[in-house]
Amino acid sequence: MIVLGLTGSIGMGKSTTAQMFLDAGIPVYSADDTVHRLYKSAAAPLIEQAFPGTTNSGEVDRSKLSAAVMGKPKALQKLEKIVHPLVRNEENRFRREAKENGAELILLDIPLLFETAAENRVDKVLVVTAPEEVQRERVLARPDMTVEKLDAILARQIPDGEKRKRADFVLDTSHGLEAARADVLELIHSLVDMSAD
């Protein structure tokens, strides 16, 4: 089984690309979706204990939590020490199930793949990219997004150029959905062939 890691900076098209793999029948694990689930379950009491007042009715209030950690490196590290092991456990469970089900290829969608050294847990890395102006336009169109918020997020991420250098495969998502889908299908075929060998 080949484990492909998917990453890219905010607004580069990770979620759309992951959905294309899913549509093609490839099992996909999303670190972000896992965090969302954990914020409504196992992580919530632990986060409330560490950051009192950041949950409502047993769920993490993301805006309150963001206010508690944004621009505070020590608080962010404290949060990561709670969340990352839980996310890792879910990833391991996903891998086991995929292997038991005979998957030849799986995709791990991990936004902070390089930042958390997760590239050591995958066989190949796919980086999605787009020109900076396309990225900023996409992200700033999101509700509740500001230039300051975007700049703070980008400051925590390895620059796009560095990610592309470290990738095994690079997908430019600025050429439209059909072009991206064709590239994804081509990559899937080559990786499944590699897995068969």
LINKAFEN-V936972 format. One record per residue. RES is the residue in one letter. PHI is phi in radians with two decimals (* if undefined). BURIAL is # if it has 9 or more other C-alpha atoms within 8 Angstrom, else .. D_LAST is the distance of its C-alpha to the last C-alpha in Angstrom with 1 decimal. Layout:
BEGIN
res = {RES | RES}
phi = {PHI | PHI}
burial = {BURIAL | BURIAL}
d_last = {D_LAST | D_LAST}
END
This chain:
BEGIN
res = {M | I | V | L | G | L | T | G | S | I | G | M | G | K | S | T | T | A | Q | M | F | L | D | A | G | I | P | V | Y | S | A | D | D | T | V | H | R | L | Y | K | S | A | A | A | P | L | I | E | Q | A | F | P | G | T | T | N | S | G | E | V | D | R | S | K | L | S | A | A | V | M | G | K | P | K | A | L | Q | K | L | E | K | I | V | H | P | L | V | R | N | E | E | N | R | F | R | R | E | A | K | E | N | G | A | E | L | I | L | L | D | I | P | L | L | F | E | T | A | A | E | N | R | V | D | K | V | L | V | V | T | A | P | E | E | V | Q | R | E | R | V | L | A | R | P | D | M | T | V | E | K | L | D | A | I | L | A | R | Q | I | P | D | G | E | K | R | K | R | A | D | F | V | L | D | T | S | H | G | L | E | A | A | R | A | D | V | L | E | L | I | H | S | L | V | D | M | S | A | D}
phi = {* | -1.65 | -1.84 | -1.79 | -1.62 | -1.95 | -2.61 | 2.78 | -1.19 | -0.97 | 1.39 | -1.57 | 1.86 | -1.05 | -1.09 | -1.11 | -1.16 | -1.05 | -1.10 | -1.14 | -1.14 | -1.07 | -1.06 | -1.53 | 1.57 | -1.57 | -1.10 | -2.15 | -1.88 | -1.95 | -1.09 | -1.11 | -1.09 | -1.11 | -1.05 | -1.01 | -1.13 | -1.13 | -1.18 | -1.81 | -2.47 | -0.99 | -1.37 | -1.00 | -1.13 | -1.18 | -1.23 | -1.08 | -1.13 | -1.39 | -2.29 | -0.94 | 1.55 | -1.78 | -2.19 | -2.32 | 0.86 | 1.37 | -2.13 | -1.22 | -1.56 | -1.05 | -1.23 | -1.17 | -1.15 | -1.03 | -1.11 | -1.33 | -2.05 | -1.07 | 1.30 | -2.20 | -0.93 | -1.17 | -1.16 | -1.12 | -1.08 | -1.07 | -1.12 | -1.09 | -1.13 | -1.42 | -1.41 | -1.01 | -1.10 | -1.14 | -1.13 | -1.08 | -1.06 | -1.15 | -1.09 | -1.10 | -1.13 | -1.04 | -1.06 | -1.04 | -1.10 | -1.09 | -1.13 | -1.07 | -1.50 | 1.35 | -1.12 | -1.54 | -2.54 | -2.28 | -2.05 | -1.88 | -1.55 | -2.21 | -0.94 | -1.79 | -0.99 | -1.28 | -1.12 | -1.89 | 1.05 | -1.28 | -1.09 | -1.28 | -1.84 | -2.18 | -1.50 | -2.46 | -2.15 | -1.90 | -1.90 | -1.64 | -2.51 | -2.85 | -1.02 | -0.96 | -1.17 | -1.19 | -1.00 | -1.10 | -1.09 | -1.09 | -1.24 | -1.24 | -1.41 | -1.29 | -1.11 | 1.15 | -1.71 | -2.21 | -1.05 | -1.12 | -1.09 | -1.06 | -1.08 | -1.15 | -1.14 | -1.10 | -1.13 | -1.52 | -1.81 | -1.11 | -0.98 | -0.93 | -1.04 | -1.20 | -1.08 | -1.07 | -1.11 | -1.57 | -1.45 | -1.49 | -2.39 | -2.19 | -2.12 | -1.50 | -1.57 | -1.49 | -1.63 | 1.81 | -1.14 | -1.15 | -1.11 | -1.12 | -1.09 | -1.09 | -1.13 | -1.11 | -1.10 | -1.10 | -1.14 | -1.02 | -1.04 | -1.19 | -1.27 | -1.14 | -1.05 | -1.09 | -1.12 | -1.17 | -1.30}
burial = {# | # | # | # | # | # | # | # | # | # | # | # | # | # | . | . | # | # | . | # | # | # | . | . | . | # | # | # | # | # | # | . | . | # | # | . | . | # | # | # | # | . | # | # | . | # | # | # | . | . | # | . | . | # | # | . | . | # | # | # | # | . | . | # | # | . | . | # | # | . | . | . | . | . | # | # | . | # | # | . | . | # | # | . | . | # | # | . | . | # | # | . | . | # | . | . | . | # | # | . | . | . | # | # | # | # | # | # | # | # | # | # | # | # | . | . | . | # | # | . | . | # | # | # | # | # | # | # | # | # | . | . | . | # | # | # | . | # | # | # | . | . | . | . | # | . | . | . | . | # | . | # | # | # | . | . | # | # | . | # | . | . | # | # | . | . | # | . | . | # | # | # | # | . | . | . | . | . | . | # | # | . | # | # | # | . | . | # | . | . | # | # | . | . | # | . | .}
d_last = {10.7 | 11.1 | 14.8 | 16.4 | 20.0 | 22.4 | 25.7 | 28.6 | 32.3 | 34.7 | 35.1 | 31.9 | 30.4 | 28.1 | 29.4 | 29.1 | 25.6 | 24.6 | 26.3 | 24.2 | 21.0 | 23.0 | 24.2 | 20.7 | 20.1 | 18.3 | 20.0 | 22.1 | 24.2 | 27.2 | 29.0 | 32.1 | 32.3 | 32.0 | 34.9 | 37.0 | 36.5 | 37.4 | 40.5 | 41.7 | 41.0 | 40.2 | 40.7 | 44.0 | 46.3 | 44.8 | 45.2 | 48.7 | 49.6 | 48.4 | 49.7 | 52.6 | 53.4 | 49.9 | 49.3 | 51.0 | 51.1 | 48.2 | 45.9 | 45.3 | 47.3 | 44.9 | 47.8 | 49.7 | 46.8 | 46.0 | 49.7 | 49.5 | 46.6 | 46.6 | 47.7 | 47.9 | 45.2 | 46.3 | 46.4 | 42.9 | 41.6 | 43.4 | 41.8 | 38.3 | 38.9 | 39.6 | 36.9 | 33.8 | 33.4 | 33.9 | 31.2 | 28.8 | 29.6 | 28.8 | 25.5 | 24.5 | 25.6 | 23.6 | 20.3 | 21.2 | 22.0 | 18.9 | 16.8 | 19.3 | 18.9 | 15.1 | 14.4 | 10.9 | 12.8 | 16.3 | 18.9 | 21.6 | 24.6 | 26.5 | 29.4 | 30.2 | 26.7 | 27.8 | 31.3 | 30.3 | 27.5 | 24.9 | 22.4 | 22.0 | 20.6 | 17.8 | 14.6 | 15.7 | 19.2 | 20.5 | 24.2 | 26.4 | 29.5 | 32.6 | 35.8 | 38.2 | 40.9 | 38.5 | 37.4 | 41.1 | 42.2 | 39.6 | 40.3 | 44.1 | 44.2 | 43.1 | 46.1 | 47.5 | 45.7 | 47.9 | 47.4 | 48.2 | 45.6 | 42.9 | 43.9 | 43.8 | 40.2 | 39.0 | 40.7 | 38.5 | 35.2 | 33.6 | 34.5 | 32.2 | 32.0 | 30.8 | 28.1 | 26.8 | 26.7 | 24.6 | 22.1 | 18.6 | 19.5 | 23.0 | 24.4 | 28.0 | 29.5 | 32.9 | 32.0 | 32.3 | 30.4 | 29.1 | 27.6 | 26.0 | 24.6 | 23.1 | 21.5 | 20.1 | 18.6 | 17.0 | 15.5 | 14.3 | 12.5 | 10.8 | 9.8 | 8.8 | 6.5 | 5.2 | 5.4 | 3.8 | 0.0}
END
